[in-house]
Amino acid sequence: DLHVFLTDNKFCNERRCLETVVHQNFHGFIVDGVKSSILSPNLDCYKELYRRKIPVIFYNNFYRNLRCPRVTINDIECAHQLIGRLIDAGHSNIAGIFVYDNYQSVEKFQGMAEAMRNRGLELNDDYIKWCISDEAHNESYVRSIERFLKSIPKCTAIVCCNYIIYRLVMKTLQKIGKTVPEDYSLVCFDYSEETYRQEDVTCSVEQGFEMGRQLALRLMEMISTGECDDRNYTYVMKPILYDGHSIRKIKKVKKDSPGGSTALRENLFIGFLLCQKMCSSMQARKHIGKELLIRCAKAVASRGIPISLASAPAEQLISTCCAFRRAFAALCQKCLACGRIKRIFNSTVAQISQLPLIQNIKVAGIKASIAFYCRDNR
C-alpha cells in the first residue's frame, strides 16, 4: 500500500507524519524535506526511524544532518548552463530570486555565483533577492518583486529559482508594462508544468516521473536488503534544459580575422609563471613608475576563457612603468610558445607593449598574476 502525507512545508505537519510512520510500522518512507536549509526540529523523529531500521530516502532536497540517501537534480550544473546562456548573450547585470529556506534553491544560487565568477563577472548582492517559501506562495509578493526590479535599473536578465517564482515575476512584469525578452531576459529552474513550450521560456524541465521511478527502485532495494545508510543509493540526475526564446542578445562579439588584431571591450586577465630573473628585474624597478596594488586571482579572459591560475601565500608590493612592458611582452610571447598560457589571443600579445597601463601585479617567489586594462580604440 502507498500512503501519502502532506506537510504543507510546515514542521508541525512533518512531525505528525513522522510519528504516524513510526507507530504504524511502515516499511519505508520517501520524504520531501520541510525548509531543508534550516536545522530541522524533527531530526529526533528521523533518528527514531533509523533506530527502528525503517529506510528513508529524500527527493528534491535533503537534511544535511542525516545520513539518508537522496535523489536530486544537479542544480550546480543546471545553474552553469542557464546562467551561461545569459552570459553568452551578453548579459552581465543578472538578477536572481531565490528561496533561502530551501536547500535546493540555495544550491541554485551557489551555482549562479560560481558560473558568473568563472566567466569573470561580479555577483552584486543588490541583484539577489531572497524570500522564504511562505512568501513565494503569496500573490502579494508581486509588489516586493516590483520594488526589487526598480532598485536595479541596469538589470537586463532575471533568474527564477523555480516555477512559482517564475509565475510571480511574469505577473510583476505584466503589471509594470515590461515584456520578455524585449525588456528582461529570463530563465527558470524546475519548470513544473507542461506549458514551457507555449511559454517559450529557457528553463530546466522538472523530471518528476523519472525521479519517482528512481526513488521507488532505490527504496525497494533498501527494504529488501534492510539497509538504512546511504550506500550508493544516492542518485544525482542530470538537468534537462529547454531552449526557448526568452533570452535577448544584447552584445555581438566580433570574431578575430586571420592575422588581424583583437580589440577587447573589457578587461583581459592573464595569469602566468614568472622566472626568477624576471621577478628580480621587477623588484629592481621599485623606484620607477606608479606604485600599484598587487592581487592574485584566478585569471580569466574578458570573454570568459579560463587561462591559468597563479597563486601564492606570500605577496610583495612592487611598482612598474613603461620600461617594464616590452620585457613583459617578450616573456608573455615566450610562455605562449611553450604552452604555459593556453588559448590566449595571439594578436593581443603583440599589443601589450602599447597598452596605456599595466595594473594589479602580485609577485611571490616565482609566481605572479597580472591584469591588463585595454582600451577599445575602434
C-alpha positions in Angstrom: 0.0 0.0 0.0 1.1 3.6 -0.7 0.1 6.3 1.8 0.6 10.0 1.0 1.1 12.6 3.8 1.0 16.3 3.0 3.2 18.6 5.2 2.3 21.9 3.5 6.0 22.7 4.1 5.4 23.1 7.9 7.5 21.5 10.6 4.5 20.7 12.8 2.8 18.7 10.0 6.0 16.9 9.2 6.3 15.8 12.8 2.8 14.3 12.8 3.6 12.4 9.6 6.8 11.0 11.1 5.1 9.9 14.3 2.5 8.1 12.2 5.1 6.3 10.2 7.0 5.3 13.4 3.9 3.8 15.2 2.2 2.2 12.2 5.2 0.1 11.2 5.7 1.3 7.6 8.4 -0.5 5.7 9.9 2.6 4.0 9.5 6.4 3.7 10.0 8.9 0.9 10.5 12.4 2.0 10.4 15.9 0.5 12.1 17.9 3.4 10.5 20.9 5.1 12.5 24.1 4.9 15.5 21.9 4.3 18.2 24.6 4.5 17.2 25.3 8.2 18.1 22.9 11.0 15.0 20.8 11.4 13.4 20.4 14.9 12.3 16.9 13.8 15.6 15.2 13.5 14.8 13.2 16.6 12.0 11.5 14.7 14.3 10.6 11.8 16.8 9.2 14.2 14.0 7.0 15.7 13.2 5.8 12.2 16.8 4.9 11.7 16.9 3.1 15.1 13.9 1.0 14.0 15.6 0.2 10.7 12.9 1.9 8.6 14.6 3.1 5.3 14.2 6.7 4.5 15.1 8.3 1.1 14.8 12.0 0.2 13.9 13.7 -3.1 14.5 17.2 -4.4 16.2 18.2 -1.2 17.6 16.7 2.0 18.7 17.4 5.6 22.5 17.6 5.8 22.5 16.4 9.4 21.2 12.9 8.3 22.9 10.1 6.5 19.9 9.2 4.4 20.2 8.7 0.6 18.5 11.1 -1.8 17.5 11.6 -5.4 18.1 15.1 -6.6 18.9 17.2 -9.7 22.4 18.5 -10.2 21.4 22.1 -9.6 25.0 23.4 -9.7 25.4 22.1 -13.3 22.0 23.4 -14.2 22.9 26.9 -13.0 26.1 26.8 -15.1 24.1 26.0 -18.2 21.2 28.5 -17.6 23.4 31.4 -16.5 25.9 30.5 -19.2 23.2 31.1 -21.8 22.6 34.6 -20.4 26.3 35.5 -20.3 26.8 34.2 -23.9 24.0 36.5 -24.9 25.9 39.4 -23.5 24.2 39.8 -20.1 26.3 40.8 -17.1 23.7 42.6 -14.9 21.8 39.5 -13.9 19.3 39.4 -11.1 18.2 36.3 -9.2 15.3 35.5 -6.9 15.8 32.5 -4.5 14.1 30.9 -1.6 16.6 30.8 1.3 14.8 28.1 3.5 15.0 25.6 0.6 18.4 23.8 0.3 17.7 23.1 -3.4 17.3 26.9 -4.0 20.5 27.6 -2.1 22.4 25.3 -4.3 21.0 27.0 -7.4 22.2 30.3 -6.0 25.7 28.8 -5.4 25.7 27.6 -8.9 24.8 31.0 -10.3 27.6 32.7 -8.2 30.1 30.1 -9.4 29.0 30.4 -13.1 29.4 34.2 -13.0 32.7 34.1 -11.2 34.1 31.5 -13.7 33.1 33.9 -16.5 34.8 36.9 -15.0 31.6 38.6 -13.8 31.0 40.0 -10.3 27.9 38.9 -8.4 26.4 42.0 -6.9 24.4 41.4 -3.7 21.9 44.1 -4.7 20.9 41.9 -7.6 19.9 38.9 -5.4 16.5 38.8 -3.7 15.9 36.2 -1.0 12.5 35.1 0.2 11.0 32.4 2.4 8.8 29.7 1.0 5.6 31.1 2.5 6.2 34.4 0.7 6.8 32.6 -2.6 3.3 31.2 -2.4 1.7 34.6 -1.7 0.4 36.6 -4.7 1.1 39.9 -2.8 4.8 39.1 -3.2 4.5 40.7 -6.7 4.8 44.2 -5.0 8.1 43.1 -3.4 9.5 41.9 -6.7 8.4 45.2 -8.4 10.3 47.2 -5.8 13.3 44.9 -6.2 13.4 45.4 -10.0 13.0 49.2 -9.7 16.0 49.2 -7.3 18.3 47.7 -10.0 17.6 49.7 -13.2 20.6 48.3 -15.0 19.3 44.8 -14.7 18.8 43.1 -18.1 18.1 39.5 -17.0 16.3 37.6 -14.2 16.9 34.1 -12.9 13.9 32.4 -11.3 14.7 29.6 -8.8 11.5 27.7 -9.6 8.2 27.8 -11.4 6.3 29.5 -8.6 8.8 32.4 -8.6 8.7 32.5 -12.4 4.9 33.0 -12.4 5.2 35.8 -9.8 7.9 37.5 -11.9 5.8 37.3 -15.1 2.9 38.9 -13.2 5.2 41.6 -12.0 6.4 42.3 -15.5 2.9 42.4 -16.8 1.9 44.9 -14.0 4.8 47.3 -14.8 4.4 47.0 -18.6 7.5 45.1 -19.3 7.9 42.1 -21.7 10.2 39.1 -22.1 12.7 39.2 -23.8 12.5 42.8 -25.0 12.8 44.4 -21.6 14.1 41.5 -19.5 15.6 38.2 -20.5 14.5 35.4 -18.2 15.5 31.8 -17.3 13.8 29.4 -14.9 14.8 26.4 -12.8 12.5 23.4 -12.5 9.6 24.4 -14.7 7.0 22.1 -13.4 4.2 22.5 -15.9 3.7 21.2 -19.4 3.4 24.8 -20.8 7.1 25.6 -21.1 7.0 25.2 -24.9 3.9 27.5 -25.2 5.6 30.0 -22.8 8.8 29.6 -24.9 11.0 30.1 -21.8 14.5 28.9 -21.5 14.4 26.6 -18.5 15.3 23.4 -16.8 12.4 20.9 -17.0 11.2 19.2 -13.9 11.7 15.4 -14.2 9.1 14.2 -11.8 8.3 10.9 -13.4 11.9 9.7 -13.7 12.7 11.0 -10.2 9.8 9.0 -8.8 11.0 5.9 -10.7 14.5 6.2 -9.3 13.1 6.7 -5.8 11.0 3.6 -5.9 13.8 1.4 -7.3 16.2 2.5 -4.5 13.7 2.3 -1.7 12.6 -1.2 -2.7 16.2 -2.3 -2.7 16.8 -0.7 0.7 13.8 -2.5 2.1 14.9 -5.9 0.6 18.4 -5.5 2.0 17.4 -4.0 5.3 19.9 -1.1 4.8 19.2 2.4 6.1 22.6 4.0 5.5 23.4 5.8 2.2 25.5 3.0 0.5 25.5 4.1 -3.1 21.7 4.7 -3.1 22.0 8.5 -3.7 21.4 9.4 -7.3 22.0 12.8 -8.8 20.2 13.4 -12.1 21.4 15.5 -14.9 19.3 18.5 -15.7 17.3 18.7 -18.9 17.1 22.1 -20.5 14.6 23.6 -22.9 15.9 26.4 -25.0 13.1 28.9 -25.6 13.3 32.5 -26.8 13.2 34.3 -23.5 16.9 35.5 -23.8 17.7 38.6 -25.9 21.2 39.1 -27.3 22.5 42.4 -26.2 26.0 42.2 -27.4 27.6 40.8 -30.5 31.2 39.6 -30.2 33.3 40.4 -33.2 35.3 37.4 -34.3 39.0 37.7 -34.9 40.1 37.9 -38.5 43.1 35.8 -39.6 46.3 37.8 -38.9 44.2 40.7 -37.6 44.3 42.4 -34.2 41.9 41.8 -31.3 40.4 44.8 -29.7 38.9 43.9 -26.3 35.9 45.8 -24.9 36.5 44.5 -21.4 39.5 43.7 -19.2 41.9 40.9 -20.3 43.3 39.0 -17.3 46.3 36.8 -17.7 47.8 34.5 -15.1 51.3 33.1 -15.6 54.5 31.9 -14.1 57.4 34.4 -14.0 61.0 33.2 -14.0 63.2 34.2 -11.0 65.2 36.5 -13.2 62.1 38.5 -14.3 61.0 38.7 -10.6 64.3 40.2 -9.7 64.1 42.6 -12.6 60.7 43.8 -11.5 61.8 44.2 -7.9 64.7 46.3 -9.0 62.4 48.9 -10.6 60.6 49.7 -7.3 61.6 53.4 -7.7 60.1 53.7 -11.2 56.5 54.5 -12.0 53.3 54.5 -10.0 53.1 52.1 -7.1 50.4 49.5 -7.8 48.4 47.3 -5.6 49.1 43.6 -6.1 46.4 41.0 -6.2 46.5 37.3 -7.2 43.3 35.8 -8.5 42.1 33.2 -11.0 42.9 34.5 -14.4 40.0 34.8 -16.8 40.0 36.4 -20.2 37.4 39.1 -21.0 35.4 36.7 -23.0 35.2 34.2 -20.2 38.0 31.9 -21.4 40.0 30.4 -18.5 43.7 30.9 -18.9 45.5 29.7 -15.8 45.7 30.1 -12.0 48.7 31.8 -10.4 48.5 31.9 -6.6 51.0 32.0 -3.7 50.7 32.7 0.1 53.4 35.4 0.3 53.0 38.7 -1.6 55.1 41.7 -2.3 54.1 45.2 -3.3 56.0 46.4 -6.4 55.9 49.2 -8.9 56.1 49.2 -12.7 56.1 51.6 -15.6 56.5 51.7 -19.4 60.0 50.3 -19.2 58.6 47.0 -17.9 56.0 46.5 -20.7 58.3 45.4 -23.5 60.1 42.9 -21.3 56.8 41.5 -20.2 55.5 41.3 -23.8 58.6 39.2 -24.7 58.1 37.0 -21.7 54.4 36.5 -22.5 55.3 35.5 -26.0 57.8 33.0 -24.8 55.3 31.5 -22.3 52.7 31.3 -25.1 55.2 29.5 -27.3 55.9 26.9 -24.7 52.3 26.3 -23.8 52.2 27.9 -20.4 49.5 30.3 -21.4 46.6 28.5 -23.1 44.1 29.8 -25.6 45.2 33.4 -25.2 44.5 35.8 -28.1 47.8 35.7 -30.1 47.4 39.2 -31.6 46.8 40.7 -28.2 50.3 39.7 -27.0 51.9 41.9 -29.7 49.9 44.9 -28.4 50.9 44.5 -24.8 53.9 46.9 -25.1 51.5 49.6 -26.3 48.9 49.3 -23.6 48.3 52.6 -21.6 48.7 50.9 -18.2 49.5 47.6 -16.5 47.8 47.2 -13.2 47.4 44.7 -10.3 50.7 42.9 -10.3 51.4 40.5 -7.4 54.7 38.7 -7.0 55.5 35.9 -4.6 58.6 33.8 -5.2 58.3 32.9 -8.9 54.5 33.2 -9.2 52.6 36.2 -10.3 49.2 37.4 -11.6 48.8 40.5 -13.8 45.7 42.2 -15.1 45.7 44.4 -18.2 43.1 47.2 -18.8 42.7 47.5 -22.5 41.0 50.3 -24.4 38.8 49.7 -27.4 40.0 52.2 -29.9 37.5 51.4 -32.6 
